[in-house]
């Protein structure tokens, strides 16, 4: 995942202490004018290089090749991407400014005596410290963003993906577990304590993802907060097929009418991908009678508990995706 290996961002105080202590050691290894030049070069290089490394460690949010729209939307739901990009820009400015200060004062150190060189080097240190302190808030924001984003769910947006939706307790997580043996394979969003169920299975040598997103697609849109709504926008870039699971017995705690309303809202939101309605608990004959069956207008019925029609539902989702792998060019 693109954010998991981001390094810790130093604070301004940590970077200043690191650069000046290394500079002191470099100066102690030499003498006279050369010591002052070595101290300045060491401090400036450490500051400019570390600040530049902070920026280059991040993907470029301006290019889709660096950040898939799924991760862009998800990141923007958790941190303000515009503010993050501005912070990275300010830090890069500080890196360049540090190099300019180094070049300005190194030329001064070459044309003077040791005492004057020492004064110039101290002036340069003060200006370097001031530059770093100017971007302390930006460094703190970048590190907070890094901490918030590094634990995003391990999902590959380039793999064909089935997203499972529906009210809580209708059998979504059981379906993901049954299909993929994914028990315990969960990842959490930073803004919810509920873990995402992520599993994988293969058909015809193609790997598919199946994802359950509790806390997002398990209640009406009006009940989602702003961050959750944007996370749903991210899932629009991920889903190649939606499975909306219903519990016709309503033992899940939600009446069938409410479940159907949620299904319709999901179908309207994900109108560019196939949306299949799957009624669970096919082993419960008492829930498959009368008007309830007609009311559901389900595409498929299954029982995760007994395994009835689970493979059929999965094959239907695979067929609906109709994924064609990209093959290397054959000349």
ChimeraX attribute file (.defattr): number of C-alpha atoms within 10 A of each C-alpha:
attribute: neighborCount
match mode: 1-to-1
recipient: residues
	/A:1	13
	/A:2	16
	/A:3	20
	/A:4	14
	/A:5	11
	/A:6	17
	/A:7	15
	/A:8	13
	/A:9	22
	/A:10	18
	/A:11	18
	/A:12	23
	/A:13	12
	/A:14	10
	/A:15	21
	/A:16	22
	/A:17	14
	/A:18	15
	/A:19	23
	/A:20	20
	/A:21	15
	/A:22	16
	/A:23	23
	/A:24	17
	/A:25	14
	/A:26	20
	/A:27	20
	/A:28	13
	/A:29	11
	/A:30	14
	/A:31	13
	/A:32	13
	/A:33	19
	/A:34	16
	/A:35	21
	/A:36	28
	/A:37	25
	/A:38	22
	/A:39	27
	/A:40	30
	/A:41	19
	/A:42	21
	/A:43	27
	/A:44	28
	/A:45	18
	/A:46	20
	/A:47	26
	/A:48	24
	/A:49	15
	/A:50	18
	/A:51	27
	/A:52	18
	/A:53	16
	/A:54	21
	/A:55	20
	/A:56	13
	/A:57	12
	/A:58	19
	/A:59	15
	/A:60	13
	/A:61	18
	/A:62	10
	/A:63	10
	/A:64	13
	/A:65	10
	/A:66	14
	/A:67	18
	/A:68	19
	/A:69	20
	/A:70	22
	/A:71	27
	/A:72	17
	/A:73	21
	/A:74	23
	/A:75	22
	/A:76	18
	/A:77	20
	/A:78	19
	/A:79	19
	/A:80	12
	/A:81	17
	/A:82	11
	/A:83	14
	/A:84	21
	/A:85	18
	/A:86	14
	/A:87	21
	/A:88	23
	/A:89	14
	/A:90	17
	/A:91	27
	/A:92	21
	/A:93	16
	/A:94	23
	/A:95	26
	/A:96	16
	/A:97	18
	/A:98	27
	/A:99	17
	/A:100	14
	/A:101	18
	/A:102	24
	/A:103	14
	/A:104	12
	/A:105	19
	/A:106	20
	/A:107	11
	/A:108	14
	/A:109	21
	/A:110	14
	/A:111	11
	/A:112	13
	/A:113	11
	/A:114	17
	/A:115	12
	/A:116	14
	/A:117	23
	/A:118	20
	/A:119	13
	/A:120	19
	/A:121	23
	/A:122	15
	/A:123	14
	/A:124	21
	/A:125	23
	/A:126	11
	/A:127	16
	/A:128	26
	/A:129	22
	/A:130	14
	/A:131	20
	/A:132	23
	/A:133	18
	/A:134	15
	/A:135	21
	/A:136	18
	/A:137	13
	/A:138	22
	/A:139	25
	/A:140	16
	/A:141	18
	/A:142	26
	/A:143	20
	/A:144	15
	/A:145	19
	/A:146	21
	/A:147	18
	/A:148	17
	/A:149	22
	/A:150	17
	/A:151	15
	/A:152	20
	/A:153	19
	/A:154	16
	/A:155	18
	/A:156	16
	/A:157	18
	/A:158	11
	/A:159	17
	/A:160	21
	/A:161	25
	/A:162	25
	/A:163	24
	/A:164	27
	/A:165	28
	/A:166	28
	/A:167	26
	/A:168	19
	/A:169	17
	/A:170	26
	/A:171	23
	/A:172	27
	/A:173	23
	/A:174	18
	/A:175	23
	/A:176	23
	/A:177	20
	/A:178	16
	/A:179	18
	/A:180	18
	/A:181	14
	/A:182	19
	/A:183	14
	/A:184	11
	/A:185	14
	/A:186	16
	/A:187	18
	/A:188	17
	/A:189	20
	/A:190	16
	/A:191	12
	/A:192	12
	/A:193	11
	/A:194	15
	/A:195	18
	/A:196	21
	/A:197	24
	/A:198	24
	/A:199	24
	/A:200	18
	/A:201	15
	/A:202	10
	/A:203	10
	/A:204	5
	/A:205	7
	/A:206	12
	/A:207	12
	/A:208	19
	/A:209	22
	/A:210	26
	/A:211	26
	/A:212	25
	/A:213	23
	/A:214	22
	/A:215	18
	/A:216	25
	/A:217	26
	/A:218	24
	/A:219	21
	/A:220	17
	/A:221	16
	/A:222	7
	/A:223	11
	/A:224	17
	/A:225	11
	/A:226	10
	/A:227	16
	/A:228	21
	/A:229	17
	/A:230	19
	/A:231	23
	/A:232	23
	/A:233	18
	/A:234	21
	/A:235	23
	/A:236	21
	/A:237	17
	/A:238	23
	/A:239	25
	/A:240	25
	/A:241	26
	/A:242	26
	/A:243	27
	/A:244	28
	/A:245	28
	/A:246	31
	/A:247	25
	/A:248	26
	/A:249	20
	/A:250	16
	/A:251	11
	/A:252	15
	/A:253	12
	/A:254	17
	/A:255	14
	/A:256	19
	/A:257	14
	/A:258	14
	/A:259	24
	/A:260	22
	/A:261	13
	/A:262	22
	/A:263	27
	/A:264	15
	/A:265	16
	/A:266	22
	/A:267	19
	/A:268	11
	/A:269	14
	/A:270	20
	/A:271	12
	/A:272	12
	/A:273	15
	/A:274	17
	/A:275	26
	/A:276	21
	/A:277	24
	/A:278	23
	/A:279	25
	/A:280	26
	/A:281	23
	/A:282	21
	/A:283	16
	/A:284	11
	/A:285	9
	/A:286	10
	/A:287	15
	/A:288	17
	/A:289	9
	/A:290	9
	/A:291	8
	/A:292	14
	/A:293	13
	/A:294	10
	/A:295	12
	/A:296	19
	/A:297	12
	/A:298	17
	/A:299	14
	/A:300	17
	/A:301	21
	/A:302	20
	/A:303	18
	/A:304	23
	/A:305	15
	/A:306	11
	/A:307	15
	/A:308	16
	/A:309	16
	/A:310	21
	/A:311	13
	/A:312	13
	/A:313	19
	/A:314	18
	/A:315	13
	/A:316	16
	/A:317	21
	/A:318	18
	/A:319	11
	/A:320	16
	/A:321	18
	/A:322	12
	/A:323	14
	/A:324	8
	/A:325	9
	/A:326	6
	/A:327	6
	/A:328	6
	/A:329	5
	/A:330	4
	/A:331	3
